[in-house]
Amino acid sequence: MIERLKIGQDTVESKGFLFDYLYSYLLRFAKCNKIPFGKSLEIPNYLLTDFLVMLETSLQDLLEDCYEEPTHKQRSKFPTRYQKINLNNKLYVVDYRKDIAGKIAYRIDALINRIKELN
């Protein structure tokens, strides 16, 4: 199982279900790009754009399969539970505290934004 993802000088440690969800995507990405696959996965700088596309695909798949729009009442009652994610010109409002799909989506989105800052 992957415990660490190295992207340039940045390192992302395994947190919760993030790498569990991304495992099959990371495995295919590593195999297609001939990157050694083990407890640590290092993404070379020249593959950052392709890696971002893979992450966006994984996020899109998750949101298409698991996203449920919260009601106005839920958002009003617990406003700090929700975070907005913009993906492919669509706005998703995810519960990143209580919903497992929302937690994973939020972390993937944060990873995408972090990588974009490096690029």
For each residue, the residues with C-beta under 8 A, 3 or more apart:
1: 14 19 20 23 39
2: 5 14 19 22 23 26 37 38 39 40 41
3: 13 14 19 39 40
4: 11 12 13 14 39 40 41
5: 2 11 12 19 26 40 41 43
6: 10 11 12 40 41 42 43
7: 10 11 12 42 43 48 51 114 115 118
8: 43 45 48 118
9:
10: 6 7 114 118
11: 4 5 6 7
12: 4 5 6 7 111 114
13: 3 4
14: 1 2 3 4 18 19
15: 18 19 107
16: 20 103 104 107
17: 20 21 100 103 104
18: 14 15 21 22 104 107 108 111
19: 1 2 3 5 14 15 22 23 26
20: 1 16 17 23
21: 17 18 58 62 104 108
22: 2 18 19 25 26 55 58 108
23: 1 2 19 20 26 27
24: 27 28
25: 22 28 29 54 55 57 58
26: 2 5 19 22 23 29 30 37 41
27: 23 24 30 31 37
28: 24 25 31 32
29: 25 26 32 33 35 50 51 54
30: 26 27 33 34 35 36 37 41
31: 27 28 34 37
32: 28 29
33: 29 30 47 50
34: 30 31
35: 29 30 41 42 43 44 47
36: 30 41 42
37: 2 26 27 30 31 41
38: 2 41
39: 1 2 3 4
40: 2 3 4 5 6
41: 2 4 5 6 26 30 35 36 37 38
42: 6 7 35 36
43: 5 6 7 8 35 47 48 51
44: 35 47 48
45: 8 48
46:
47: 33 35 43 44 50 51
48: 7 8 43 44 45 51 52 115 118 119
49: 52 53 119
50: 29 33 47 53 54
51: 7 29 43 47 48 54 55 115
52: 48 49 55 56 112 115 116 119
53: 49 50 56 57
54: 25 29 50 51 57 58
55: 22 25 51 52 58 59 108 111 112 115
56: 52 53 59 60 87 88 112
57: 25 53 54 60 61
58: 21 22 25 54 55 61 62 108
59: 55 56 62 63 85 87 105 108 109 112
60: 56 57 63 64 87 88
61: 57 58 64 65
62: 21 58 59 65 66 67 101 104 105 108
63: 59 60 66 67 85 87 92 101 105
64: 60 61 67
65: 61 62
66: 62 63 101
67: 62 63 64 92 94 101 105
68:
69: 93
70: 74 75 82 93 95
71: 74 75
72: 75 76
73: 76 77
74: 70 71 77 78 95
75: 70 71 72 78 79 82 93
76: 72 73 79
77: 73 74
78: 74 75 81 82 95
79: 75 76 82
80: 97
81: 78 95 96 97 98
82: 70 75 78 79 93 94 95 96
83: 93 94 96 102 106 109
84: 91 92 93
85: 59 63 91 92 93 94 105 106 109
86: 89 90 91 92
87: 56 59 60 63 90 92 109
88: 56 60
89: 86
90: 86 87
91: 84 85 86
92: 63 67 84 85 86 87 105
93: 69 70 75 82 83 84 85
94: 67 82 83 85 99 101 102 105 106
95: 70 74 78 81 82 98 99 102
96: 81 82 83 99 102 103 105 106
97: 80 81 102 103
98: 81 95 102
99: 94 95 96 102 103
100: 17 103 104
101: 62 63 66 67 94 104 105
102: 83 94 95 96 97 98 99 105 106
103: 16 17 96 97 99 100 106 107
104: 16 17 18 21 62 100 101 107 108
105: 59 62 63 67 85 92 94 96 101 102 108 109
106: 83 85 94 96 102 103 109 110
107: 15 16 18 103 104 110 111
108: 18 21 22 55 58 59 62 104 105 111 112
109: 59 83 85 87 105 106 112 113
110: 106 107 113 114
111: 12 18 55 107 108 114 115
112: 52 55 56 59 108 109 115 116
113: 109 110 116 117
114: 7 10 12 110 111 117 118
115: 7 48 51 52 55 111 112 118 119
116: 52 112 113 119
117: 113 114
118: 7 8 10 48 114 115
119: 48 49 52 115 116
